Each structure stands twice: as C-alpha cells, then as structure tokens.
Amino acid sequence: MSIVTVQLGQCGNQIGFEVFDALFSDSHCPQGLCSKRENEAYQASCKERFFSEEENGVPIARAVLVDMEPKVINQTLSKAAQSGRWKYGQRSCFCQKQGSGNNWAYGYSVHGPRHEESIMNLIQKEVEKCDSLSGFFIIMSMAGGTGSGLGAFITRNLQDQYSNSLKMNHIIWPYGTGEVIVQNYNSILTLSHLYRSSDALLVHENDALHKICAKLMNIKQISFRDINQVLAHQLGSVFQPTYSEEGSSHYRRNPLGDLMENLVPHPEFKMLGVRNIPQMSEHSLAYSTFTWAGLLKHLRQMLISNAKMEEVGIDWQVRPPLSGAPTLGKMSVNRNLHFNTSLANLVILRGKEVHSADLGGFKDPALYTSWLEPDNAFNMWKTQRAFNKYEKSAALVSNSQFLVKPLDMIVGKAWNMFASKAYIHQYTKFGIEEEDFLDSFTLLEQVVASYRNL
C-alpha cells in the first residue's frame, strides 16, 4: 500500500526532500547485509510505499509540494532532479508569489480557501496513481504561517474528503528560544486544529535534533540541512519495510495502519515521538561495534528518562516505579525523578542477528499506564535488512508523556501573550477570533492533563 506525502511550506519541503533521499539511498544501499532476494523484496516494498515508476526508469516520489513562495519548491525540485536517482512529478507542485508572513490566520483563512481546489486536485491526482492507499503523511512546521496555517486547513480537508484514509502529521516543534515572535500562537492553533482532524501527530523538536547534530554527529556549524538529515534518518528507520510477523519473510503492507493500530489506542492520545540508536557520524561508525543487549538497554533508559539521545542525554538514576505500588505512590515517584510513563511503544529492529534480540525490558508493566496490559501496549517489528550502513540499529516510536513539559510551556507562553492581547489584531483581521484562541487553550490543557494522569 502506498503513502502520499504532502510537503507544506519551507520546512515541509526541505524535510520532504531529505526523507525521500534517505529512503531511496537506503533501499539501494549495497550494505544491506542480507541475501539478494531479500534485498529485492525490500526495495520493491519501499518503492510501492513511496515512489511510482516513470517510463525512463527514474522513480517519482509520491508527493505533493505546496508553498506560497516559489523559491524553496524550485530548489527542492532541481535538487531531486540533479541527483539523477529519483525526482518529483512535473505537475505535483503548487506555489504562489506571496507567503503567509508567519501568520497562522493568513495561511488558514486566506491561502487555504483561496487555493483549496487547486491543492486538493493535485492530491487527488497523486492518490489516483496508487493501487491502494495506506494514507497521508503531512510534513509541516508549527511555528510559521504556510506550513502551520495552510497545513491545518489541508489536513481538515483531507479528513472531510478521505475520511477512511489515515492521516499522520509530521510536525516540527520550534526552538524554545524562538525564531518568530508569534510562534506560540501559531503552535497552539496548529496543534488544536490537528488534534481534531489528524489521526496521529509525529513530533520532532528542533532543540533535540540540534543537540544530536552537535553531540553525536560532531558537526561544528549546524545548518538546517544537517538537522533535516538527522530527522530523515529517524523517519526512514521507522517507515522502511519490516517483516509482517515473527519468522515471516513477507514485508508488512500497511505501514501507517499498523503504526496507528500499535500506537494510538485512544483519540485523546495521539502525540508520538521517535528515538533511535545508534546515531553517529560515518567516521565514528567505522570504529564502533554494537550488541543488541547494549543498544536495547540504552534505548529503554532513553524512554523512561525521556532522553532524546543516547550517552550524553541519559539519566541513569531514573527507575520504573515498583509495579505493585499504589497509583498515588507511583505519581509522587514520577514527579521526583521525571519518570516518563508510556501509553504504547513500538520498537523496530534492523540488522544482523535481529532474532536474538531480547525485548523483555520493554514489557515491564511499570513502564505503562495502569489501564493497558503490556501485551497490548508494546509491539516490535524486525527485519534482518540493515538500515543505512548501520550493522544493527533500533528505533523506538512511543506514545508517552514526553511532550507534557514542552506543550505546557508553549500553552503558558501563548496564554501570557493572549492575556495582554498582544498581536491578537493580526489574527482577528483574518477571521480568527478570540473564541478560537480560547477553544485552542481549552483543548490543549485537556491534552496536557490527560497525559499527566497516565
């Protein structure tokens, strides 16, 4: 089954390019550490998901590119074409001459309705090229204007027009220090609207990605391209094919459906985060060896201590509360040690001797909320095919309390500005009323409370 990717705004288009490039590079990587037949099945599965074939044999990304300024889309198209390996479709882009000026309301209320028909037609044409549609993967930032405002508008439309298809929004969480003065307003409006129309929100935080580039990749002057490549690596390690079940050599057909089924057990909880291990520069990789036991021990601790990366970020003092402890006791322990309670976890293992990996540590009931059994809350996917030159690698997609603090902070900052009516006029003149802000605050405070009470 195929996934149609919708790349929105500068951020969405630059990330989208890196994601398709990483998927293509990995599926054509000679170091897959598996048999030729297995490798061919893996390539075919990746291609069915993300690329369609063109006559001259160059794969075309199953994507629609949308931006309100032409510069980034033109750069993205030519970068893909110059690679000579894959490209975007000639008629899969929509751009205009005037951006959204970092104003969510302008993207949502002006650009959205004005260009709705053209954009939805492009998406429909892309959908028609799929033999069967798994769903939509929508890449956008939440701090600017086009990606966030227009992104929320398009997602709502997809919900109306393709109500039976799954929608996963990939959201870039802004730097805490901020690039845009109204980023907290844009963020709460984006999140609250997506919470109503999307099936899952896969979140990456710019601050965490920046740290990975600095500490693990040893990059001295970090560019957005560096950050996007780390991010694309993480997404690739989730979305590339894995076996449908233990002992099977068939790849799973419905990646989005399987992800949602494993990770979103209730519509109140749809925030997902990704961690993966190892992640390092190619130079360091040449001198490193890994065992599954070591990788999984680190990955589990990253989960429970809410560390976004290995080594430097892991707090080894955090321990799961005792399973038998009464819930109130559990709460106070959590508060003291910042224990990150999970609702659902999916571990994806790729590489050598993958069947010998022991995942018992992720089945501990103490890691999960009391109303789900570990059997229902934990899943694993595997393949012997190595990912992206890593002999062994593990990714963890988790629905947990990891965003409670950053979400609470964004809501708090936005509320402080709203209470003094700062910049509200920029939104009301495009039809986003104070009521809309209040609705957003109410919805997100409920989300924070629900996750806190896990």
Secondary structure, DSSP 4 states (H G I P E B T S, - for coil): -EEEEEEEHHHHHHHHHHHHHHHHHHHT-TT--S-HHHHHHHHHHHHHHHEE--TTS--EE-EEEEESSHHHHHHHHHHHHHHSS-B--TT-EEE-S---TT-HHIIIIIIHHHHHHHHHHHHHHHHHT-SSEEEEEEEEESSSSIIIIIHHHHHHHHHHHTTTSEEEEEEEEPPTT-SSTTHHHHHHHHHHHHHHH-SEEEEEEHHHHHHIIIIIS--SS--HHHHHHHHHHHHHHHHS--BSSTT--SBPS-HHHHHHHHH-SSTT--EEEEEEE----HHHHTT----HHHHHHHHHHHHHTT-SSSGGG--TT--PPPTTS-HHHHHHHHHHHT---EEEEEEEEEETTGGG---GGGG-GGGB-TTS-HHHHEEEEEESS-BTTBSEEEEEEEEEGGGHHHHHHHHHHHHHHHHTTTTTHHHHTTT--HHHHHHHHHHHHHHHHHHHT-
